[in-house]
Amino acid sequence: MTGDTLTIKNGKIKPFFWLQNMNTKVQKESIEKLVKIENIKYICTGHSGYLIK
């Protein structure tokens, strides 16, 4: 998965910057779903790095 719908800071996944996103509530819900997926190995963003799960 790649993109800028989330940020990675200090090893934690957070919503993208509130000023530049369309719906922080939906982003938070999507992040909760994402972290529950067991077979994801890497999470990459366009601007805030990557996370190895």
mmCIF file as gemmi writes it, N, C-alpha and C atoms, coordinates in Angstrom:
data_model
loop_
_atom_site.group_PDB
_atom_site.id
_atom_site.type_symbol
_atom_site.label_atom_id
_atom_site.label_alt_id
_atom_site.label_comp_id
_atom_site.label_asym_id
_atom_site.label_entity_id
_atom_site.label_seq_id
_atom_site.pdbx_PDB_ins_code
_atom_site.Cartn_x
_atom_site.Cartn_y
_atom_site.Cartn_z
_atom_site.occupancy
_atom_site.B_iso_or_equiv
_atom_site.pdbx_formal_charge
_atom_site.auth_seq_id
_atom_site.auth_asym_id
_atom_site.pdbx_PDB_model_num
ATOM 1 N N . MET Axp A 1 ? 0.846 -1.17 0 1 0 ? 1 A 1
ATOM 2 C CA . MET Axp A 1 ? 0 0 0 1 0 ? 1 A 1
ATOM 3 C C . MET Axp A 1 ? 0.89 1.232 0 1 0 ? 1 A 1
ATOM 4 N N . THR Axp A 2 ? 0.572 2.193 -0.82 1 0 ? 2 A 1
ATOM 5 C CA . THR Axp A 2 ? 1.315 3.448 -0.817 1 0 ? 2 A 1
ATOM 6 C C . THR Axp A 2 ? 0.349 4.614 -0.907 1 0 ? 2 A 1
ATOM 7 N N . GLY Axp A 3 ? 0.811 5.774 -0.537 1 0 ? 3 A 1
ATOM 8 C CA . GLY Axp A 3 ? -0.016 6.952 -0.684 1 0 ? 3 A 1
ATOM 9 C C . GLY Axp A 3 ? 0.147 7.928 0.462 1 0 ? 3 A 1
ATOM 10 N N . ASP Axp A 4 ? -0.641 8.978 0.434 1 0 ? 4 A 1
ATOM 11 C CA . ASP Axp A 4 ? -0.585 10.009 1.46 1 0 ? 4 A 1
ATOM 12 C C . ASP Axp A 4 ? -1.909 10.152 2.188 1 0 ? 4 A 1
ATOM 13 N N . THR Axp A 5 ? -2.56 9.066 2.473 1 0 ? 5 A 1
ATOM 14 C CA . THR Axp A 5 ? -3.78 9.125 3.257 1 0 ? 5 A 1
ATOM 15 C C . THR Axp A 5 ? -3.472 8.868 4.725 1 0 ? 5 A 1
ATOM 16 N N . LEU Axp A 6 ? -2.184 8.69 5.023 1 0 ? 6 A 1
ATOM 17 C CA . LEU Axp A 6 ? -1.745 8.498 6.399 1 0 ? 6 A 1
ATOM 18 C C . LEU Axp A 6 ? -0.31 8.979 6.527 1 0 ? 6 A 1
ATOM 19 N N . THR Axp A 7 ? 0.123 9.199 7.762 1 0 ? 7 A 1
ATOM 20 C CA . THR Axp A 7 ? 1.515 9.542 8.028 1 0 ? 7 A 1
ATOM 21 C C . THR Axp A 7 ? 2.083 8.528 9.005 1 0 ? 7 A 1
ATOM 22 N N . ILE Axp A 8 ? 3.385 8.41 8.989 1 0 ? 8 A 1
ATOM 23 C CA . ILE Axp A 8 ? 4.07 7.544 9.941 1 0 ? 8 A 1
ATOM 24 C C . ILE Axp A 8 ? 5.018 8.435 10.733 1 0 ? 8 A 1
ATOM 25 N N . LYS Axp A 9 ? 4.822 8.446 12.049 1 0 ? 9 A 1
ATOM 26 C CA . LYS Axp A 9 ? 5.655 9.278 12.916 1 0 ? 9 A 1
ATOM 27 C C . LYS Axp A 9 ? 6.03 8.472 14.145 1 0 ? 9 A 1
ATOM 28 N N . ASN Axp A 10 ? 7.322 8.348 14.393 1 0 ? 10 A 1
ATOM 29 C CA . ASN Axp A 10 ? 7.827 7.579 15.535 1 0 ? 10 A 1
ATOM 30 C C . ASN Axp A 10 ? 7.283 6.154 15.547 1 0 ? 10 A 1
ATOM 31 N N . GLY Axp A 11 ? 7.175 5.552 14.363 1 0 ? 11 A 1
ATOM 32 C CA . GLY Axp A 11 ? 6.716 4.173 14.26 1 0 ? 11 A 1
ATOM 33 C C . GLY Axp A 11 ? 5.219 3.981 14.43 1 0 ? 11 A 1
ATOM 34 N N . LYS Axp A 12 ? 4.459 5.076 14.443 1 0 ? 12 A 1
ATOM 35 C CA . LYS Axp A 12 ? 3.008 4.992 14.603 1 0 ? 12 A 1
ATOM 36 C C . LYS Axp A 12 ? 2.311 5.554 13.375 1 0 ? 12 A 1
ATOM 37 N N . ILE Axp A 13 ? 1.19 4.925 13.022 1 0 ? 13 A 1
ATOM 38 C CA . ILE Axp A 13 ? 0.393 5.369 11.878 1 0 ? 13 A 1
ATOM 39 C C . ILE Axp A 13 ? -0.637 6.376 12.37 1 0 ? 13 A 1
ATOM 40 N N . LYS Axp A 14 ? -0.687 7.514 11.698 1 0 ? 14 A 1
ATOM 41 C CA . LYS Axp A 14 ? -1.62 8.576 12.073 1 0 ? 14 A 1
ATOM 42 C C . LYS Axp A 14 ? -2.287 9.125 10.812 1 0 ? 14 A 1
ATOM 43 N N . PRO Axp A 15 ? -3.423 9.81 10.966 1 0 ? 15 A 1
ATOM 44 C CA . PRO Axp A 15 ? -4.073 10.416 9.8 1 0 ? 15 A 1
ATOM 45 C C . PRO Axp A 15 ? -3.17 11.46 9.147 1 0 ? 15 A 1
ATOM 46 N N . PHE Axp A 16 ? -3.371 11.675 7.859 1 0 ? 16 A 1
ATOM 47 C CA . PHE Axp A 16 ? -2.629 12.714 7.154 1 0 ? 16 A 1
ATOM 48 C C . PHE Axp A 16 ? -3.011 14.066 7.739 1 0 ? 16 A 1
ATOM 49 N N . PHE Axp A 17 ? -2.207 15.069 7.498 1 0 ? 17 A 1
ATOM 50 C CA . PHE Axp A 17 ? -2.386 16.381 8.085 1 0 ? 17 A 1
ATOM 51 C C . PHE Axp A 17 ? -3.811 16.915 7.877 1 0 ? 17 A 1
ATOM 52 N N . TRP Axp A 18 ? -4.449 17.358 8.941 1 0 ? 18 A 1
ATOM 53 C CA . TRP Axp A 18 ? -5.859 17.76 8.911 1 0 ? 18 A 1
ATOM 54 C C . TRP Axp A 18 ? -6.118 18.858 7.884 1 0 ? 18 A 1
ATOM 55 N N . LEU Axp A 19 ? -5.158 19.72 7.682 1 0 ? 19 A 1
ATOM 56 C CA . LEU Axp A 19 ? -5.34 20.832 6.752 1 0 ? 19 A 1
ATOM 57 C C . LEU Axp A 19 ? -5.416 20.354 5.303 1 0 ? 19 A 1
ATOM 58 N N . GLN Axp A 20 ? -4.859 19.169 5.033 1 0 ? 20 A 1
ATOM 59 C CA . GLN Axp A 20 ? -4.772 18.694 3.658 1 0 ? 20 A 1
ATOM 60 C C . GLN Axp A 20 ? -5.578 17.432 3.395 1 0 ? 20 A 1
ATOM 61 N N . ASN Axp A 21 ? -6.39 17 4.336 1 0 ? 21 A 1
ATOM 62 C CA . ASN Axp A 21 ? -7.198 15.812 4.056 1 0 ? 21 A 1
ATOM 63 C C . ASN Axp A 21 ? -8.666 16.182 3.942 1 0 ? 21 A 1
ATOM 64 N N . MET Axp A 22 ? -9.444 15.261 3.451 1 0 ? 22 A 1
ATOM 65 C CA . MET Axp A 22 ? -10.856 15.545 3.22 1 0 ? 22 A 1
ATOM 66 C C . MET Axp A 22 ? -11.732 15.144 4.401 1 0 ? 22 A 1
ATOM 67 N N . ASN Axp A 23 ? -11.298 14.128 5.176 1 0 ? 23 A 1
ATOM 68 C CA . ASN Axp A 23 ? -12.154 13.642 6.25 1 0 ? 23 A 1
ATOM 69 C C . ASN Axp A 23 ? -11.321 12.867 7.277 1 0 ? 23 A 1
ATOM 70 N N . THR Axp A 24 ? -10.903 13.545 8.331 1 0 ? 24 A 1
ATOM 71 C CA . THR Axp A 24 ? -10.046 12.929 9.347 1 0 ? 24 A 1
ATOM 72 C C . THR Axp A 24 ? -10.748 11.761 10.028 1 0 ? 24 A 1
ATOM 73 N N . LYS Axp A 25 ? -12.042 11.859 10.252 1 0 ? 25 A 1
ATOM 74 C CA . LYS Axp A 25 ? -12.781 10.773 10.909 1 0 ? 25 A 1
ATOM 75 C C . LYS Axp A 25 ? -12.687 9.483 10.088 1 0 ? 25 A 1
ATOM 76 N N . VAL Axp A 26 ? -12.898 9.588 8.787 1 0 ? 26 A 1
ATOM 77 C CA . VAL Axp A 26 ? -12.817 8.416 7.911 1 0 ? 26 A 1
ATOM 78 C C . VAL Axp A 26 ? -11.381 7.893 7.863 1 0 ? 26 A 1
ATOM 79 N N . GLN Axp A 27 ? -10.404 8.787 7.853 1 0 ? 27 A 1
ATOM 80 C CA . GLN Axp A 27 ? -9.008 8.344 7.86 1 0 ? 27 A 1
ATOM 81 C C . GLN Axp A 27 ? -8.705 7.527 9.113 1 0 ? 27 A 1
ATOM 82 N N . LYS Axp A 28 ? -9.161 7.99 10.268 1 0 ? 28 A 1
ATOM 83 C CA . LYS Axp A 28 ? -8.931 7.254 11.517 1 0 ? 28 A 1
ATOM 84 C C . LYS Axp A 28 ? -9.582 5.874 11.465 1 0 ? 28 A 1
ATOM 85 N N . GLU Axp A 29 ? -10.796 5.799 10.935 1 0 ? 29 A 1
ATOM 86 C CA . GLU Axp A 29 ? -11.484 4.506 10.81 1 0 ? 29 A 1
ATOM 87 C C . GLU Axp A 29 ? -10.719 3.575 9.864 1 0 ? 29 A 1
ATOM 88 N N . SER Axp A 30 ? -10.211 4.12 8.768 1 0 ? 30 A 1
ATOM 89 C CA . SER Axp A 30 ? -9.458 3.311 7.803 1 0 ? 30 A 1
ATOM 90 C C . SER Axp A 30 ? -8.145 2.814 8.394 1 0 ? 30 A 1
ATOM 91 N N . ILE Axp A 31 ? -7.479 3.645 9.172 1 0 ? 31 A 1
ATOM 92 C CA . ILE Axp A 31 ? -6.232 3.235 9.816 1 0 ? 31 A 1
ATOM 93 C C . ILE Axp A 31 ? -6.494 2.098 10.799 1 0 ? 31 A 1
ATOM 94 N N . GLU Axp A 32 ? -7.59 2.179 11.544 1 0 ? 32 A 1
ATOM 95 C CA . GLU Axp A 32 ? -7.948 1.091 12.468 1 0 ? 32 A 1
ATOM 96 C C . GLU Axp A 32 ? -8.131 -0.225 11.713 1 0 ? 32 A 1
ATOM 97 N N . LYS Axp A 33 ? -8.757 -0.173 10.548 1 0 ? 33 A 1
ATOM 98 C CA . LYS Axp A 33 ? -8.938 -1.375 9.729 1 0 ? 33 A 1
ATOM 99 C C . LYS Axp A 33 ? -7.597 -1.866 9.185 1 0 ? 33 A 1
ATOM 100 N N . LEU Axp A 34 ? -6.764 -0.944 8.748 1 0 ? 34 A 1
ATOM 101 C CA . LEU Axp A 34 ? -5.472 -1.29 8.156 1 0 ? 34 A 1
ATOM 102 C C . LEU Axp A 34 ? -4.579 -2.044 9.139 1 0 ? 34 A 1
ATOM 103 N N . VAL Axp A 35 ? -4.486 -1.571 10.358 1 0 ? 35 A 1
ATOM 104 C CA . VAL Axp A 35 ? -3.575 -2.21 11.316 1 0 ? 35 A 1
ATOM 105 C C . VAL Axp A 35 ? -4.047 -3.601 11.73 1 0 ? 35 A 1
ATOM 106 N N . LYS Axp A 36 ? -5.304 -3.916 11.48 1 0 ? 36 A 1
ATOM 107 C CA . LYS Axp A 36 ? -5.829 -5.248 11.809 1 0 ? 36 A 1
ATOM 108 C C . LYS Axp A 36 ? -5.518 -6.291 10.731 1 0 ? 36 A 1
ATOM 109 N N . ILE Axp A 37 ? -5.104 -5.855 9.551 1 0 ? 37 A 1
ATOM 110 C CA . ILE Axp A 37 ? -4.779 -6.784 8.47 1 0 ? 37 A 1
ATOM 111 C C . ILE Axp A 37 ? -3.448 -7.449 8.792 1 0 ? 37 A 1
ATOM 112 N N . GLU Axp A 38 ? -3.452 -8.769 8.864 1 0 ? 38 A 1
ATOM 113 C CA . GLU Axp A 38 ? -2.278 -9.496 9.33 1 0 ? 38 A 1
ATOM 114 C C . GLU Axp A 38 ? -1.208 -9.714 8.269 1 0 ? 38 A 1
ATOM 115 N N . ASN Axp A 39 ? -1.56 -9.803 7.01 1 0 ? 39 A 1
ATOM 116 C CA . ASN Axp A 39 ? -0.565 -10.169 6.003 1 0 ? 39 A 1
ATOM 117 C C . ASN Axp A 39 ? 0.092 -8.97 5.312 1 0 ? 39 A 1
ATOM 118 N N . ILE Axp A 40 ? 0.033 -7.8 5.905 1 0 ? 40 A 1
ATOM 119 C CA . ILE Axp A 40 ? 0.739 -6.632 5.38 1 0 ? 40 A 1
ATOM 120 C C . ILE Axp A 40 ? 2.15 -6.638 5.952 1 0 ? 40 A 1
ATOM 121 N N . LYS Axp A 41 ? 3.134 -6.516 5.08 1 0 ? 41 A 1
ATOM 122 C CA . LYS Axp A 41 ? 4.525 -6.523 5.526 1 0 ? 41 A 1
ATOM 123 C C . LYS Axp A 41 ? 5.101 -5.105 5.605 1 0 ? 41 A 1
ATOM 124 N N . TYR Axp A 42 ? 4.768 -4.271 4.618 1 0 ? 42 A 1
ATOM 125 C CA . TYR Axp A 42 ? 5.278 -2.905 4.574 1 0 ? 42 A 1
ATOM 126 C C . TYR Axp A 42 ? 4.125 -1.93 4.383 1 0 ? 42 A 1
ATOM 127 N N . ILE Axp A 43 ? 4.231 -0.77 5.001 1 0 ? 43 A 1
ATOM 128 C CA . ILE Axp A 43 ? 3.31 0.332 4.754 1 0 ? 43 A 1
ATOM 129 C C . ILE Axp A 43 ? 4.185 1.514 4.352 1 0 ? 43 A 1
ATOM 130 N N . CYS Axp A 44 ? 3.976 2.029 3.146 1 0 ? 44 A 1
ATOM 131 C CA . CYS Axp A 44 ? 4.809 3.111 2.607 1 0 ? 44 A 1
ATOM 132 C C . CYS Axp A 44 ? 3.956 4.342 2.328 1 0 ? 44 A 1
ATOM 133 N N . THR Axp A 45 ? 4.529 5.511 2.577 1 0 ? 45 A 1
ATOM 134 C CA . THR Axp A 45 ? 3.837 6.757 2.27 1 0 ? 45 A 1
ATOM 135 C C . THR Axp A 45 ? 4.637 7.538 1.243 1 0 ? 45 A 1
ATOM 136 N N . GLY Axp A 46 ? 4.021 8.529 0.659 1 0 ? 46 A 1
ATOM 137 C CA . GLY Axp A 46 ? 4.712 9.358 -0.319 1 0 ? 46 A 1
ATOM 138 C C . GLY Axp A 46 ? 5.607 10.415 0.312 1 0 ? 46 A 1
ATOM 139 N N . HIS Axp A 47 ? 5.33 10.788 1.569 1 0 ? 47 A 1
ATOM 140 C CA . HIS Axp A 47 ? 6.079 11.887 2.182 1 0 ? 47 A 1
ATOM 141 C C . HIS Axp A 47 ? 6.572 11.624 3.602 1 0 ? 47 A 1
ATOM 142 N N . SER Axp A 48 ? 6.089 10.601 4.273 1 0 ? 48 A 1
ATOM 143 C CA . SER Axp A 48 ? 6.492 10.445 5.682 1 0 ? 48 A 1
ATOM 144 C C . SER Axp A 48 ? 7.149 9.099 5.985 1 0 ? 48 A 1
ATOM 145 N N . GLY Axp A 49 ? 7.701 8.469 4.972 1 0 ? 49 A 1
ATOM 146 C CA . GLY Axp A 49 ? 8.484 7.262 5.224 1 0 ? 49 A 1
ATOM 147 C C . GLY Axp A 49 ? 7.707 5.969 5.093 1 0 ? 49 A 1
ATOM 148 N N . TYR Axp A 50 ? 8.219 4.949 5.769 1 0 ? 50 A 1
ATOM 149 C CA . TYR Axp A 50 ? 7.628 3.613 5.68 1 0 ? 50 A 1
ATOM 150 C C . TYR Axp A 50 ? 7.661 2.94 7.045 1 0 ? 50 A 1
ATOM 151 N N . LEU Axp A 51 ? 6.894 1.871 7.153 1 0 ? 51 A 1
ATOM 152 C CA . LEU Axp A 51 ? 6.816 1.092 8.384 1 0 ? 51 A 1
ATOM 153 C C . LEU Axp A 51 ? 6.883 -0.371 7.999 1 0 ? 51 A 1
ATOM 154 N N . ILE Axp A 52 ? 7.73 -1.12 8.666 1 0 ? 52 A 1
ATOM 155 C CA . ILE Axp A 52 ? 7.792 -2.563 8.472 1 0 ? 52 A 1
ATOM 156 C C . ILE Axp A 52 ? 7.019 -3.182 9.621 1 0 ? 52 A 1
ATOM 157 N N . LYS Axp A 53 ? 5.953 -3.918 9.275 1 0 ? 53 A 1
ATOM 158 C CA . LYS Axp A 53 ? 5.082 -4.496 10.298 1 0 ? 53 A 1
ATOM 159 C C . LYS Axp A 53 ? 5.63 -5.786 10.825 1 0 ? 53 A 1
